[in-house]
Amino acid sequence: MCKAIGSYLLASAVVLGAVDTAYAQRQSPAFGVSSVTPPQTINITFGGFLPLSEGKRTEGDVLCYEIDGFFAGNCSFLDFDFNKFKSVTLGGEYLLPIGQNFEMSAGVSFSLPPTSTVPSRYTDLVADDPTTPIVEEEDIRQDLSLRLIPMSFTARWLPFGQSKSFQPYVGAGIGLVSWKYTESGEFVDLNANVFRDTFEDSGTKVGPVILAGARFAIESFVIGGEFRWQHAQADLDPNKFDYDPTLVSGPRLDLGGWTYQATFGVRFD
């Protein structure tokens, strides 16, 4: 994972560096560029990620599929609080100006903690405890975890230009989402036996990113706020979640959602 992130950021830096060199050698009058080149910016971002709500996730999504009653006719067998998949995010971003009204960016974001763990239990099944004088019933419990590491390469338009103190912007680009989904704990097999195990799948998916925000420039520093929407879907490997064919999880994992974040930047030439 570290190698993949490092390779992505290195490639982004090379591309942005090439664009910066070309821009320094030839300033195109098409953008109405002044004689002063806008500064570059290193951003630190801090905010929160909200996965798409139950009613807006892709059909067959593993999390919605397991929420009681979401897809009619399918067996809903795990009970958990969907809101617990929300997470705090921390990230970094490099912004390269292309004239006064455009800029390109490359960045990466991490969840805090790195993996969101959500407790769950079987909705309709319980385990008997034969060691007690009176047989008691206990919940069959698991932990669900989802890790997302989104990386992005975007272009932005600043309608007021970069020479103003107040700088609203909109942008779009490509996101690369590294993900890992895990179910770990107690499960029930075809013979109604309870056993402990861990089932997980992981991968990387590409999808669109759309963003909007505003910032205030104060000498060599900028501060602002931003929200962005990302979209990507992953297909889960059914062979990795084969604990009981009668209780099949959804075949997909929706990686989309909204990120709301504050931005703090340092500008330099």
C-alpha beads as a LAMMPS data file, in Angstrom:
LAMMPS data file: protein, C-alpha beads

269 atoms
268 bonds

1 atom types
1 bond types

-500.0 500.0 xlo xhi
-500.0 500.0 ylo yhi
-500.0 500.0 zlo zhi

Masses

1 110.0

Atoms # bond

1 1 1 0.000 0.000 0.000
2 1 1 2.814 2.432 0.883
3 1 1 4.539 1.623 -2.414
4 1 1 1.328 2.245 -4.353
5 1 1 0.728 5.598 -2.645
6 1 1 4.353 6.606 -3.096
7 1 1 4.317 5.690 -6.781
8 1 1 1.092 7.649 -7.335
9 1 1 2.392 10.786 -5.627
10 1 1 5.736 10.541 -7.443
11 1 1 3.992 10.227 -10.799
12 1 1 1.702 13.150 -9.948
13 1 1 4.677 15.285 -8.937
14 1 1 6.441 14.505 -12.225
15 1 1 3.356 15.424 -14.260
16 1 1 2.697 18.611 -12.322
17 1 1 6.364 19.520 -12.463
18 1 1 6.381 19.160 -16.228
19 1 1 3.295 21.356 -16.497
20 1 1 4.879 23.925 -14.196
21 1 1 8.063 24.015 -16.286
22 1 1 6.115 24.455 -19.497
23 1 1 4.032 27.194 -17.935
24 1 1 7.107 29.043 -16.697
25 1 1 8.643 28.913 -20.169
26 1 1 5.519 30.096 -21.993
27 1 1 2.650 31.974 -20.334
28 1 1 -0.376 31.673 -22.598
29 1 1 -2.359 34.887 -23.128
30 1 1 -5.513 32.764 -23.515
31 1 1 -5.940 32.794 -19.731
32 1 1 -5.253 36.500 -19.386
33 1 1 -2.185 35.767 -17.226
34 1 1 -0.444 38.693 -15.620
35 1 1 3.302 39.017 -15.529
36 1 1 3.337 37.623 -11.995
37 1 1 3.004 33.865 -11.728
38 1 1 0.575 32.794 -8.924
39 1 1 2.224 30.896 -6.066
40 1 1 2.063 27.145 -5.561
41 1 1 0.381 25.777 -2.437
42 1 1 0.804 22.858 -0.062
43 1 1 -2.507 22.104 1.682
44 1 1 -3.261 20.203 4.862
45 1 1 -6.890 19.047 5.054
46 1 1 -8.914 17.976 8.092
47 1 1 -12.568 16.940 8.074
48 1 1 -14.946 14.017 7.875
49 1 1 -16.080 11.390 5.404
50 1 1 -19.762 10.455 5.132
51 1 1 -20.473 7.298 3.114
52 1 1 -23.556 7.374 0.930
53 1 1 -26.702 6.739 2.966
54 1 1 -28.586 3.439 2.777
55 1 1 -31.134 4.640 0.232
56 1 1 -28.508 6.037 -2.165
57 1 1 -26.018 3.180 -2.302
58 1 1 -25.639 0.910 -5.315
59 1 1 -27.994 -2.073 -5.564
60 1 1 -26.413 -5.168 -4.078
61 1 1 -24.105 -3.191 -1.794
62 1 1 -22.836 -5.437 1.007
63 1 1 -23.654 -2.935 3.763
64 1 1 -27.169 -2.134 2.587
65 1 1 -27.875 -5.759 1.717
66 1 1 -27.297 -6.657 5.343
67 1 1 -29.388 -3.835 6.790
68 1 1 -32.823 -5.011 7.819
69 1 1 -35.391 -4.791 5.035
70 1 1 -33.444 -2.644 2.569
71 1 1 -33.772 -4.987 -0.405
72 1 1 -37.125 -6.795 -0.360
73 1 1 -36.929 -10.549 -0.822
74 1 1 -33.321 -10.885 0.356
75 1 1 -32.263 -12.368 3.679
76 1 1 -31.054 -9.671 6.049
77 1 1 -28.891 -11.416 8.612
78 1 1 -26.580 -8.846 10.247
79 1 1 -27.730 -5.984 12.446
80 1 1 -25.464 -2.925 12.924
81 1 1 -25.466 0.869 13.054
82 1 1 -24.653 2.166 9.563
83 1 1 -23.748 5.636 10.872
84 1 1 -20.693 4.219 12.618
85 1 1 -18.953 3.950 9.234
86 1 1 -18.493 7.737 9.254
87 1 1 -14.873 8.735 9.824
88 1 1 -12.552 11.674 10.508
89 1 1 -10.058 12.381 7.707
90 1 1 -6.589 13.930 7.488
91 1 1 -4.851 14.579 4.193
92 1 1 -2.337 16.508 2.135
93 1 1 -2.498 18.143 -1.284
94 1 1 -0.216 19.953 -3.734
95 1 1 -1.752 22.783 -5.823
96 1 1 -0.113 23.999 -9.029
97 1 1 -1.422 27.232 -10.649
98 1 1 -2.063 27.314 -14.402
99 1 1 -2.545 31.012 -15.000
100 1 1 -4.656 33.181 -12.730
101 1 1 -7.908 31.220 -13.023
102 1 1 -6.899 27.548 -13.122
103 1 1 -4.895 25.126 -11.044
104 1 1 -4.186 21.413 -10.838
105 1 1 -3.856 19.331 -7.692
106 1 1 -2.739 15.934 -6.443
107 1 1 -3.569 14.679 -2.960
108 1 1 -4.202 11.777 -0.621
109 1 1 -6.435 11.371 2.442
110 1 1 -6.435 8.982 5.397
111 1 1 -9.127 8.014 7.905
112 1 1 -8.592 8.449 11.637
113 1 1 -8.431 5.766 12.925
114 1 1 -7.178 4.000 9.769
115 1 1 -10.021 1.471 9.860
116 1 1 -13.634 2.065 10.910
117 1 1 -14.793 -0.929 12.999
118 1 1 -18.508 -1.437 13.529
119 1 1 -19.951 -4.093 15.899
120 1 1 -22.717 -6.304 14.501
121 1 1 -24.760 -9.386 15.369
122 1 1 -26.986 -11.899 13.616
123 1 1 -30.470 -10.422 13.331
124 1 1 -32.495 -13.642 13.732
125 1 1 -30.048 -16.237 15.088
126 1 1 -28.680 -16.721 18.593
127 1 1 -26.328 -19.277 20.155
128 1 1 -27.261 -21.606 23.015
129 1 1 -24.905 -21.894 25.989
130 1 1 -25.156 -25.529 27.214
131 1 1 -22.716 -24.931 30.094
132 1 1 -25.342 -23.168 32.200
133 1 1 -27.989 -25.029 34.262
134 1 1 -30.654 -23.227 32.295
135 1 1 -29.666 -22.984 28.658
136 1 1 -29.204 -19.312 27.824
137 1 1 -29.117 -17.601 24.476
138 1 1 -26.315 -15.283 23.401
139 1 1 -25.924 -12.999 20.425
140 1 1 -23.664 -14.185 17.600
141 1 1 -21.379 -11.189 17.205
142 1 1 -18.966 -9.882 14.573
143 1 1 -16.920 -6.784 13.780
144 1 1 -17.274 -5.172 10.367
145 1 1 -14.450 -2.932 9.213
146 1 1 -13.969 -0.702 6.193
147 1 1 -10.735 1.071 5.228
148 1 1 -10.682 3.695 2.479
149 1 1 -7.615 5.623 1.258
150 1 1 -8.735 8.023 -1.499
151 1 1 -6.179 9.675 -3.769
152 1 1 -7.157 12.325 -6.302
153 1 1 -5.876 14.233 -9.319
154 1 1 -8.096 17.235 -10.089
155 1 1 -8.338 20.485 -12.060
156 1 1 -9.967 23.630 -10.595
157 1 1 -11.432 26.872 -11.899
158 1 1 -11.227 30.040 -9.810
159 1 1 -13.652 32.591 -11.337
160 1 1 -12.240 35.564 -9.363
161 1 1 -8.618 34.618 -10.002
162 1 1 -5.804 33.927 -7.561
163 1 1 -4.850 37.549 -6.957
164 1 1 -7.983 38.203 -4.855
165 1 1 -8.151 37.599 -1.112
166 1 1 -11.418 35.653 -1.455
167 1 1 -11.061 32.719 -3.864
168 1 1 -14.074 30.441 -4.506
169 1 1 -13.496 27.487 -6.832
170 1 1 -15.036 24.406 -8.402
171 1 1 -13.274 21.395 -9.832
172 1 1 -13.386 17.809 -11.008
173 1 1 -11.010 14.962 -11.678
174 1 1 -10.138 11.331 -11.116
175 1 1 -10.064 9.523 -7.782
176 1 1 -8.149 6.352 -6.949
177 1 1 -9.655 4.612 -3.894
178 1 1 -7.744 1.872 -2.088
179 1 1 -10.163 -0.202 0.022
180 1 1 -10.374 -3.199 2.356
181 1 1 -13.580 -4.693 3.781
182 1 1 -13.515 -7.253 6.626
183 1 1 -16.039 -9.332 8.570
184 1 1 -14.480 -10.923 11.659
185 1 1 -16.037 -12.821 14.573
186 1 1 -18.641 -15.570 15.008
187 1 1 -20.573 -17.080 12.102
188 1 1 -23.019 -19.932 11.495
189 1 1 -22.328 -22.732 8.979
190 1 1 -24.752 -24.989 7.072
191 1 1 -24.936 -27.387 10.038
192 1 1 -26.009 -24.574 12.392
193 1 1 -22.624 -24.650 14.135
194 1 1 -21.110 -21.412 15.397
195 1 1 -17.468 -20.860 14.471
196 1 1 -14.957 -18.003 14.534
197 1 1 -13.230 -16.725 11.408
198 1 1 -12.258 -13.657 9.393
199 1 1 -13.397 -12.891 5.843
200 1 1 -11.969 -9.980 3.883
201 1 1 -11.384 -8.599 0.419
202 1 1 -9.437 -5.580 -0.837
203 1 1 -8.455 -3.735 -3.976
204 1 1 -8.251 -0.377 -5.740
205 1 1 -10.921 1.327 -7.845
206 1 1 -10.988 4.445 -10.032
207 1 1 -13.904 6.878 -10.211
208 1 1 -14.849 10.540 -10.693
209 1 1 -14.368 13.289 -8.114
210 1 1 -16.285 16.595 -8.018
211 1 1 -15.410 19.380 -5.556
212 1 1 -16.258 22.952 -4.584
213 1 1 -14.902 25.285 -1.959
214 1 1 -13.608 28.716 -1.043
215 1 1 -10.497 30.057 0.633
216 1 1 -9.020 33.280 1.963
217 1 1 -5.454 34.227 1.058
218 1 1 -3.499 36.004 3.801
219 1 1 0.030 36.793 2.588
220 1 1 1.762 33.405 2.364
221 1 1 -1.085 31.421 3.934
222 1 1 -4.556 30.325 2.851
223 1 1 -7.445 29.007 4.931
224 1 1 -10.770 27.736 3.688
225 1 1 -13.367 25.004 3.456
226 1 1 -14.260 22.430 0.834
227 1 1 -16.623 19.590 0.117
228 1 1 -16.116 16.859 -2.452
229 1 1 -18.061 13.915 -3.819
230 1 1 -16.415 10.681 -4.908
231 1 1 -17.898 7.717 -6.747
232 1 1 -16.493 4.197 -7.118
233 1 1 -17.750 0.623 -6.798
234 1 1 -15.897 -2.588 -6.057
235 1 1 -16.982 -6.167 -6.769
236 1 1 -16.443 -8.484 -3.807
237 1 1 -14.962 -11.927 -4.421
238 1 1 -17.742 -14.423 -3.477
239 1 1 -15.130 -17.086 -2.696
240 1 1 -13.856 -14.924 0.168
241 1 1 -17.280 -14.706 1.859
242 1 1 -18.435 -18.335 1.578
243 1 1 -19.272 -19.117 5.228
244 1 1 -22.888 -19.980 4.359
245 1 1 -24.381 -19.925 0.830
246 1 1 -27.852 -19.414 2.312
247 1 1 -26.727 -16.122 3.884
248 1 1 -25.038 -14.419 0.965
249 1 1 -23.666 -10.918 1.420
250 1 1 -24.215 -8.322 -1.269
251 1 1 -21.867 -8.775 -4.246
252 1 1 -20.668 -5.148 -4.306
253 1 1 -19.151 -2.488 -2.071
254 1 1 -20.086 1.151 -2.702
255 1 1 -17.017 3.343 -2.069
256 1 1 -18.789 6.630 -2.747
257 1 1 -19.543 9.417 -0.339
258 1 1 -19.043 13.031 0.709
259 1 1 -16.009 14.615 2.338
260 1 1 -16.347 17.898 4.250
261 1 1 -13.035 19.417 5.230
262 1 1 -11.180 22.526 6.348
263 1 1 -8.067 23.462 4.365
264 1 1 -4.891 25.110 5.610
265 1 1 -2.223 25.992 3.058
266 1 1 1.238 27.491 2.704
267 1 1 1.984 29.372 -0.536
268 1 1 5.412 29.554 -2.142
269 1 1 6.975 30.535 -5.477

Bonds

1 1 1 2
2 1 2 3
3 1 3 4
4 1 4 5
5 1 5 6
6 1 6 7
7 1 7 8
8 1 8 9
9 1 9 10
10 1 10 11
11 1 11 12
12 1 12 13
13 1 13 14
14 1 14 15
15 1 15 16
16 1 16 17
17 1 17 18
18 1 18 19
19 1 19 20
20 1 20 21
21 1 21 22
22 1 22 23
23 1 23 24
24 1 24 25
25 1 25 26
26 1 26 27
27 1 27 28
28 1 28 29
29 1 29 30
30 1 30 31
31 1 31 32
32 1 32 33
33 1 33 34
34 1 34 35
35 1 35 36
36 1 36 37
37 1 37 38
38 1 38 39
39 1 39 40
40 1 40 41
41 1 41 42
42 1 42 43
43 1 43 44
44 1 44 45
45 1 45 46
46 1 46 47
47 1 47 48
48 1 48 49
49 1 49 50
50 1 50 51
51 1 51 52
52 1 52 53
53 1 53 54
54 1 54 55
55 1 55 56
56 1 56 57
57 1 57 58
58 1 58 59
59 1 59 60
60 1 60 61
61 1 61 62
62 1 62 63
63 1 63 64
64 1 64 65
65 1 65 66
66 1 66 67
67 1 67 68
68 1 68 69
69 1 69 70
70 1 70 71
71 1 71 72
72 1 72 73
73 1 73 74
74 1 74 75
75 1 75 76
76 1 76 77
77 1 77 78
78 1 78 79
79 1 79 80
80 1 80 81
81 1 81 82
82 1 82 83
83 1 83 84
84 1 84 85
85 1 85 86
86 1 86 87
87 1 87 88
88 1 88 89
89 1 89 90
90 1 90 91
91 1 91 92
92 1 92 93
93 1 93 94
94 1 94 95
95 1 95 96
96 1 96 97
97 1 97 98
98 1 98 99
99 1 99 100
100 1 100 101
101 1 101 102
102 1 102 103
103 1 103 104
104 1 104 105
105 1 105 106
106 1 106 107
107 1 107 108
108 1 108 109
109 1 109 110
110 1 110 111
111 1 111 112
112 1 112 113
113 1 113 114
114 1 114 115
115 1 115 116
116 1 116 117
117 1 117 118
118 1 118 119
119 1 119 120
120 1 120 121
121 1 121 122
122 1 122 123
123 1 123 124
124 1 124 125
125 1 125 126
126 1 126 127
127 1 127 128
128 1 128 129
129 1 129 130
130 1 130 131
131 1 131 132
132 1 132 133
133 1 133 134
134 1 134 135
135 1 135 136
136 1 136 137
137 1 137 138
138 1 138 139
139 1 139 140
140 1 140 141
141 1 141 142
142 1 142 143
143 1 143 144
144 1 144 145
145 1 145 146
146 1 146 147
147 1 147 148
148 1 148 149
149 1 149 150
150 1 150 151
151 1 151 152
152 1 152 153
153 1 153 154
154 1 154 155
155 1 155 156
156 1 156 157
157 1 157 158
158 1 158 159
159 1 159 160
160 1 160 161
161 1 161 162
162 1 162 163
163 1 163 164
164 1 164 165
165 1 165 166
166 1 166 167
167 1 167 168
168 1 168 169
169 1 169 170
170 1 170 171
171 1 171 172
172 1 172 173
173 1 173 174
174 1 174 175
175 1 175 176
176 1 176 177
177 1 177 178
178 1 178 179
179 1 179 180
180 1 180 181
181 1 181 182
182 1 182 183
183 1 183 184
184 1 184 185
185 1 185 186
186 1 186 187
187 1 187 188
188 1 188 189
189 1 189 190
190 1 190 191
191 1 191 192
192 1 192 193
193 1 193 194
194 1 194 195
195 1 195 196
196 1 196 197
197 1 197 198
198 1 198 199
199 1 199 200
200 1 200 201
201 1 201 202
202 1 202 203
203 1 203 204
204 1 204 205
205 1 205 206
206 1 206 207
207 1 207 208
208 1 208 209
209 1 209 210
210 1 210 211
211 1 211 212
212 1 212 213
213 1 213 214
214 1 214 215
215 1 215 216
216 1 216 217
217 1 217 218
218 1 218 219
219 1 219 220
220 1 220 221
221 1 221 222
222 1 222 223
223 1 223 224
224 1 224 225
225 1 225 226
226 1 226 227
227 1 227 228
228 1 228 229
229 1 229 230
230 1 230 231
231 1 231 232
232 1 232 233
233 1 233 234
234 1 234 235
235 1 235 236
236 1 236 237
237 1 237 238
238 1 238 239
239 1 239 240
240 1 240 241
241 1 241 242
242 1 242 243
243 1 243 244
244 1 244 245
245 1 245 246
246 1 246 247
247 1 247 248
248 1 248 249
249 1 249 250
250 1 250 251
251 1 251 252
252 1 252 253
253 1 253 254
254 1 254 255
255 1 255 256
256 1 256 257
257 1 257 258
258 1 258 259
259 1 259 260
260 1 260 261
261 1 261 262
262 1 262 263
263 1 263 264
264 1 264 265
265 1 265 266
266 1 266 267
267 1 267 268
268 1 268 269
